[in-house]
Amino acid sequence: MHGSSPGDFVNLRDIDPTIIQDIRYATSNNFVGRRLAGDGAAECVVKREVGIRPKAVQLELAGQNLSLKKLDCYRPARAVADMVAWAEHARLQPVSDVKAHTVASSITAAQNCSSPPWRGKAL
């Protein structure tokens, strides 16, 4: 998150930079097929407590050459508004014109390697 984060929100990378982040709203690899409006930082922003809890799990997984992978995290309000606008537009389009993708925010365990794609197992 650019600048200071509100309340008890922090960048996950500041708590544990080894946790893999897959922030799809900041790329075209999401259900709308383009980068969504937002702060553009592609950072996983979480409440401090949410960021601290997986740290012990990450340490244990590192010994097995695995890593946690956090998908999406907090979405800026502009990104959510952009999704709503896309969905409203998609509702008016023929079904064949609409991309159908699943949206999820979760933590997975992924093999810790230097290049994507990450193939993980849900925890």
C-alpha positions as CSV (number, residue, x, y, z in Angstrom):
1,M,0.0,0.0,0.0
2,H,1.5,3.4,-1.0
3,G,2.0,5.7,2.0
4,S,0.8,4.8,5.4
5,S,-1.8,2.1,5.8
6,P,-5.0,2.9,7.8
7,G,-5.5,1.4,11.2
8,D,-3.8,-1.9,11.8
9,F,-3.2,-2.7,8.2
10,V,0.3,-3.6,7.0
11,N,2.0,-4.9,3.9
12,L,2.5,-8.7,4.3
13,R,5.9,-8.3,2.8
14,D,6.9,-6.2,5.8
15,I,6.0,-9.1,8.2
16,D,7.3,-12.0,6.0
17,P,8.8,-11.3,2.6
18,T,9.1,-15.0,1.9
19,I,5.3,-15.6,1.6
20,I,4.5,-15.6,-2.1
21,Q,1.9,-13.0,-3.2
22,D,-0.3,-13.4,-6.2
23,I,-2.2,-10.0,-6.5
24,R,-4.3,-10.6,-9.5
25,Y,-6.3,-7.4,-9.4
26,A,-3.1,-5.5,-10.2
27,T,-2.5,-7.6,-13.4
28,S,-4.5,-8.7,-16.4
29,N,-4.5,-12.3,-15.0
30,N,-8.0,-12.0,-13.3
31,F,-11.6,-12.6,-14.2
32,V,-12.0,-9.3,-16.0
33,G,-9.0,-9.8,-18.2
34,R,-7.3,-6.5,-17.4
35,R,-5.7,-4.6,-14.6
36,L,-8.3,-3.2,-12.2
37,A,-8.3,0.3,-10.9
38,G,-6.5,0.7,-7.6
39,D,-3.3,1.9,-6.1
40,G,-1.2,-0.2,-8.5
41,A,1.2,-1.4,-5.8
42,A,0.5,-5.1,-6.2
43,E,1.1,-5.6,-2.5
44,C,-0.7,-7.9,-0.1
45,V,-2.2,-5.6,2.5
46,V,-3.6,-7.4,5.6
47,K,-4.4,-6.6,9.2
48,R,-1.3,-7.1,11.3
49,E,-2.7,-10.1,13.1
50,V,-3.6,-11.8,9.8
51,G,0.0,-11.3,8.6
52,I,1.6,-12.5,11.8
53,R,-0.3,-15.7,12.2
54,P,1.0,-17.6,9.1
55,K,4.6,-16.6,9.8
56,A,5.2,-19.8,12.0
57,V,3.6,-22.0,9.3
58,Q,5.9,-20.3,6.6
59,L,9.0,-21.1,8.7
60,E,7.9,-24.8,9.0
61,L,7.1,-25.0,5.2
62,A,10.5,-23.5,4.3
63,G,12.2,-26.6,5.7
64,Q,10.2,-28.7,3.2
65,N,11.0,-26.4,0.3
66,L,7.4,-25.1,0.3
67,S,5.9,-21.7,0.8
68,L,2.6,-20.2,1.6
69,K,1.0,-18.3,-1.3
70,K,-1.5,-15.5,-0.6
71,L,-4.0,-14.7,-3.3
72,D,-5.3,-11.1,-3.7
73,C,-5.6,-9.9,-0.1
74,Y,-7.2,-6.5,0.5
75,R,-8.6,-4.9,-2.6
76,P,-8.6,-1.1,-2.9
77,A,-12.2,0.4,-3.0
78,R,-11.4,1.5,-6.6
79,A,-10.7,-2.1,-7.6
80,V,-14.0,-3.2,-6.1
81,A,-15.9,-0.5,-7.9
82,D,-14.2,-1.5,-11.1
83,M,-15.3,-5.1,-10.6
84,V,-18.9,-4.0,-9.9
85,A,-18.9,-1.9,-13.1
86,W,-17.4,-4.8,-15.1
87,A,-20.1,-7.2,-13.7
88,E,-22.9,-4.7,-14.5
89,H,-21.5,-4.4,-18.1
90,A,-21.1,-8.2,-18.3
91,R,-24.7,-8.7,-17.2
92,L,-25.8,-6.8,-20.3
93,Q,-23.6,-8.9,-22.7
94,P,-24.5,-12.2,-24.3
95,V,-23.2,-15.1,-22.3
96,S,-20.8,-16.1,-25.0
97,D,-19.0,-12.7,-24.6
98,V,-18.4,-13.0,-20.9
99,K,-15.3,-14.5,-19.3
100,A,-16.3,-17.0,-16.7
101,H,-13.6,-17.3,-14.0
102,T,-13.6,-18.2,-10.3
103,V,-12.6,-15.6,-7.8
104,A,-11.0,-16.6,-4.5
105,S,-8.8,-15.2,-1.8
106,S,-7.0,-17.9,0.1
107,I,-3.7,-19.1,1.3
108,T,-2.1,-22.1,-0.4
109,A,1.1,-24.0,0.1
110,A,3.2,-23.9,-3.1
111,Q,6.5,-25.4,-4.0
112,N,9.1,-22.8,-3.3
113,C,10.8,-22.3,-6.7
114,S,12.1,-19.2,-8.4
115,S,9.7,-19.1,-11.4
116,P,5.9,-19.4,-11.8
117,P,3.6,-21.1,-12.4
118,W,3.1,-22.1,-8.8
119,R,1.4,-25.4,-8.3
120,G,-0.1,-25.3,-4.8
121,K,-2.3,-27.4,-2.6
122,A,-5.0,-25.6,-0.6
123,L,-4.6,-25.6,3.1
